[in-house]
Amino acid sequence: MANALEIHEVIGDKDNLAVTIANKYQEWVMFRHQWLDTTKEVREYIFATDTRNTTNASLPWKNKTHIPKICQIRDNLHANYMAALFPSEYALQWEGDNEDAEDKEKRLVIEQYMGNKLRKAKFRTEVSKLVLDWIDYGNCFAVPVFVADYRTDPITGAELPVFVGPKLQRVSPLDIVFDPTAPDFGSAPKIIRTLKNMGTFLSECESKPELRYLLDGVQKARDARQKMSGYSEADFAKNDSFQMEGFTSWWNYFSSSLVEVLDFYGDIYDHETDTLKRQHLISIVDRSFVVRDHSDETWLGSPPIRHCGWRQRQDNLYAMGPLDNLIGMQYRIDHLENAKADAFDLIVHPVMKIKGFVEPFTYGPGAEIYTGDEGDVAFMAPDVTMLQADTQIALYEDKMEEMAGAPKQAMGFRTPGEKTAFEVQSLENAANRIFLNKTSYFEEQFLEELVNDMLEMSRRNFNEADTIRIVDETGMVLFKNMKPEDLTASGKLRPVGARHFAQNAQIVQNLTSLYSSAIGQDPAVMTHISGKKIAEVIEHLLQFDRYSLYGENIRLVEQMETQSMSEAAKQKVAQENQAMDPTGQLAPDPEAPPQQPTAMDQSLGVSNRR
């Protein structure tokens, strides 16, 4: 009997570094199994239409109704997070580190350039997907990429740019693994898994210069599949020890048209060369061959893979989601709802107790039942206290809203009771505190880093002229030809979202309360408060500076202009309507109706006059 072959004997010797990375990938996949089980149950409840596909399926109830409370909380959180993160069209502000970087023109160019690129790259749409990951999994991951997309003009054959610039790319939480015990995500080594069709993979490698490094790996993958095609699965009795995620066996993977690429980011020790590779990007194909190995340090000093967790765990980088600890209450709600429905069914179709001999009968209105001696049929009265389950269900639903960080006050529902305007504002600020804290954290630790990564990537890859649309402070639309030095400055972009939005709204509310209070009505106090400064503050807080709302004594200037134009219009109308006759009197209008004589006319004997 021939000896059974092993996979590596056919495809060739594996690279030791590739084997090390593949083993690390398997190890980190094992670390996240418990987290994956939890997120799987959450997703089952989010998209469930009844309880048959959830853990409630084990209950012995006839009814299988599912109340989608978790799904409703998810939708509410997503809508409110997006509204807080993108309160206005102008969501970026540049803060320079020196006088040159803070130059007004420099600031305007950088803000407008990134604003243009984010809109064209559908940045908000991608952030929406990340927010859903943040809610569903408790963790979201993203990486900026530089895209150079061109199309060929069918007439001239010229290459026309469709989009050239940075773009945000979501990384599925299921496609990335990392060391969860690292002190922070930035220093944690991580692996991103990509699975693509062989034809698509080869096409991308040929069309995108940045992926040319994979051509060697694709060729090795094709050679390995060609070698494997000469054998059958029965020839590989030992292949069960090799497992490929998503496939039943290693053999099935090689028999498919898919290619797996593992991209490793971080520090790794290479035993073969006895060297420590710091901040390296290493790509392996088929968990066997190294196709890329080089330093991945950017100008910012680390790989631009960003992570944000909803509820942080101490000593564990896999964060908890807002819906994870609501599963038990969702289970309870479905349990009570179906128990109540079964109780109603018992009232409509009660259980019958049959005593003695009773002839068979059909239960229904007007049915006749024949019983023998001492025979009897009676209904078993159900316990009607279960019909009060609606009260408990409502209490659970309210608790779930609060524990998810989305109180009703934040969603537009007013709490009962009569309140003053100041009390309403105070309650809203207190109710929104968890919600605003989460959105501010997402914006500061995640979006801000990604936006600056995208700006840094634009600086590094700026190799040709680019034209952007700029709206200046007067509202005039200009088109500027960009140069690399236009983006070269020391500073940072900050998203104007949740943090600024909540703080500015609070200041505006305080100013409104001040003016409506007794202090604001005291002339002795108001004499010492600058009206110009308050106008400037309101313009800044409400982001009206884009429209040049503030101008020194602008209201008086505008009133003078209005009055001058009004007087000029009156004079013009008078000149056009005055047609003087030779005597200097107004010429009579033949179309005008006859006028009634006045008292002076009557005294002079004039009956009527035109």
Buried (B, 14 or more C-beta within 10 A) or exposed (E): EEEEBBBEEBBEEBBEBBBBBBEBBEEBBEBBEEBBEBBEBBBBBBEBEBBEBBBBEEBEBEBBBBBBBBBBBBBBBBEBBBEBBBBEEBBBBBEBEEEEBBBEEBBBBBBBBBBBBBEBBEBBEBBBBBBBBBBBBBBBBBBBBBBBEEEEEEEEEEEEEEEBBBBBEBBEBEEBBBBBEBEEBBEBBBBBBBBBEBEEBBEBBEEEEEBEBBBBBBBBBEEBBEEBEEBEBEBBEEBEEBEBEEBEBBBEBBBBEBBBBBBBBBEBEBEEEEEEBEBBBBBBBBBBBBBBBEEBEBEEEBBBBBBBBBEEEEEBBBBBBBBBBBBEBBBBBBBBBBBBBBBBBBEEEBEEEEEEEBEEEEEEEEEEBEBEEEBEBEEEEBEEEBEEBEEEBEEBBEEBBEBBBBBBBBBEEEEEEEEEEBEEBEBBBEBBBBBBEBBBBBBBBBBBBBBBBBBBBBBEBBEEEBEBEBBEEEEEEEEBEBEBEBBEBEBBBBBBBBBBBBEBBEEBBEBBBBEEEEEBEEEEEEEEEEEEEEBBBBBEBEBEBBEEBBEEEEEEEEEEEEEEEEEEEEEEEEEEEEEEEEEEEEEEEEEEEEEEBEEEBEEEEEEEEE
